[in-house]
Amino acid sequence: MKLPKRLQTPAFAVLVVATLAFAAYTGSPIGAVGFFLIFGVPYFLMHDLPTYATLGERIGKYVFLLACTMIFLFLITPILVIMPLSFNAEPYFTFTDGMLAFDSSAYSMRWYQDIFSFGMTNPDATGSAWWQDMWNNSVWIGAFRNSFFIAIMATLLATAFGTLAALGLSRPEMPFRTAITSLLISPMIVPLVITATGMFFFYAKKDFFPFFPDGLVNTYVGLILAHATLGIPFVIITVTATLTGFDQSLIRASQGLGASGFTTFRKVIMPLILPGMISGALFAFITSLDEVVAVIFLADVDQRTIPRQMFSGIREQISPTILAVATVLVLLSIALLTAVELLRRRTERLRGLSPG
């Protein structure tokens, strides 16, 4: 007996979630492994394997998938633990007895409410006065506002410059392509502390930037440029991967028909590389949203972002509000990565690498 293909992934997801729930309830990793072994055997026996597969091949695949599942649980468990902790009614970073007993009074939304009210001058205000006070004075709302503004602007710059660089590097006549590519993706390779230190000394030069006599340190422009620099390598890599196997004769045909360079890019090149551009933009956005080292070096209190505020909260005032913010960021990252996966599948369909 074999499970239909459409049920294999949901069945495996249910098995993993049940194993995580069993581990959280019992607090025994060894018991979770036993649970997975007991209830996972029927799944793997019904898994889609050729009828001629030997017993050794079935056992080998079972052991391989079991090892992959254990690695997945090891990596994902620390992320999933913070989600229920963010609903803790007590100001602790541990599971209380009431939470383990699933007592409704042990769970609360107070830390999510604290995101909106923390730092407000008059939390008891109502109506438009409350909204105005929250928008202007809430520390976390200000951090969210700064993070999304900087991330969006940096993503636009990174996508534009990264796409132009990838188009140039994809040309076969481009000299020193390997050296230039290595230089452009170096922000991914060089330790971030070194990169942030170099940015600080460069942006701190006075009278070097015409419109900023005091330099770019402690300015939104400096942060946006720094985050764009860190996001450009992701755009270059994704767009370059999309351009692999790109038929250059399409460009020559367009130019032969009288199209300008901009028209050729807009109507010929861009529709084919758009999934790669969007994927790179999403990675650049996530990179900017999670960046903290460059913010520590370059930002003032007015440019404090979410990761910087979380870092300060851990050092100055430990509060489960940090867990609530982390949960929001995790859900946002999952949504963005889901979008990236959907774009990847769309790209494969467009290039004929997978069935439609």
Secondary structure, 3 states (H helix, E strand, C coil): CCCCHHHHHHHHHHHHHHHHHHHHHHCCHHHHHHHHHHHHHHHHHCCCCCCCCCHHHHHHHHHHHHHHHHHHHHHHHHHHHHHHHCCECCCCCCCCHHHHCCCHHHECCHHHHHHHHCCCCCCCCCHHHHHHHHHHHCHHHHHHHHHHHHHHHHHHHHHHHHHHHHHHHCCCCCCCHHHHHHHHCHHHHCCHHHHHHHHHHHHCCCCCECCECCCCCCCHHHHHHHHHHHHHHHHHHHHHHHCCCCCCHHHHHHHHCCCCHHHHHHHHHHHHHHHHHHHHHHHHHHHHHHCCHHHHHHCCHHHCCHHHHHHHHHHHCCCCHHHHHHHHHHHHHHHHHHHHHHHHHHHHHHCCCCCC
